[in-house]
Each structure stands twice: as structure tokens, then as C-alpha cells.
Amino acid sequence: MQKTNAMRMLDKNGIAHEILTYPHSGTALEGGEVARLMGQSEQEVFKTLATLGADGRSVFVFVIPVCCELDLKAAARAVGEKSVSMIPVAKLLASIGYQRGACTPIGMKKDFPVVVDASAQKLSHMFISGGAIGTQIKLSPTDLMSCCKGKYADITRQ
């Protein structure tokens, strides 16, 4: 397996993690399917969503359980914005350096503000994308936060 920016950054910073893989056809799978293929709870497998602020240029990244939806109003409040909107899939790679299904808050093109759903604080470990379709990284929420300099907030709705 080829190392991604996320994997290299974790190694460089000495952050304990485990790389896992799941079967795929080269295209992005829905988060619930990824959790099922890995035999993990949908509350432990997180997806990374990239948004634009009200100015249309500022990027904000949100990490939420795959079983939840991002509450855009709560997300905007969490980053002190009037509003946020999802970055179109066609612009993800150019915006943050990852494609749909491989987005991860670690090793993006720039150090964008990262907000992780508060539910992660209750977990001993969580799974995030490894930076390539078919890969996941298992790590502690605390280690994720130290690596991406994130913060916790209630940003989801069921």
C-alpha cells in the first residue's frame, strides 16, 4: 500500500495509529457501507466534509460520524461564520488535496480549521479516511485533535 500524506504526517509526528483497508472498486463508498465492510460501528467511523464560508473562499473542515448529517447552521456557529456550504465534489481535490471518499482532516493542502463532532470525545478510538479510497486510519480522538489542531463542537443532526 502506498502511503498518503495523512499517513506520512502521522508517522512524522510519532502519532500512534493503525492503517486498515476495505474492499472497493476504486470509487467512493457511502460511510455506512465502509463501516459495514470494516465490521465497525457507524458511531466510530467518521467522514470528513469540506465547506466554504460565507465569503466563498474560506475553507472549513468538519469530521462527523458516518451515521449523522452535518448541521450547517451549527457548523457555521462552530467556526464563527454566518453560513457554510459544502464544497462541490468536482472542486474537492483542488481545494483540500483529497478526492471524494478519501477526504481526511490530516495532511490537507493547507492547515484549514478542523471541527470534530463532540461525540468523538466519548470514544477510545475512531476511524477516519486514510487519504485514499479503501483505507482507514484508527487512532484516538485526542491524537487526531493534536495532529490537526482541531476543536470539538456539536455539529450534527441524526
C-alpha angles and dihedrals in degrees: 000000000000116000117243128212088261093054092046092050092051091049092047092052094044093239115163111240143143126225116219130181134205132193116269141157096232095272129099118271127208113264094246090056091050090052091049094049090050094045091237135132117263087232090062099044112078133196126211118227125191121208141178124231124233091277090062092233109066112091123213125182125211127192116201139162112274090238092062139069125230112253099220094200093050090045092053091049090050091059097036095249130138089228143342130208132192118266108243112256091240090060099044098094093048092044104046106004098250133093127229110288092024102061113132132168091233123082099008121162089265137009097268120181109271126203120188121199111260091237088077090070089072093056129090089207140003138193125235131171115284092221095264131070109265097030133098131182120219113206142137118275088236091057091047091052093050092049098049097029089234134161134218125245139154099259106148143083123200 
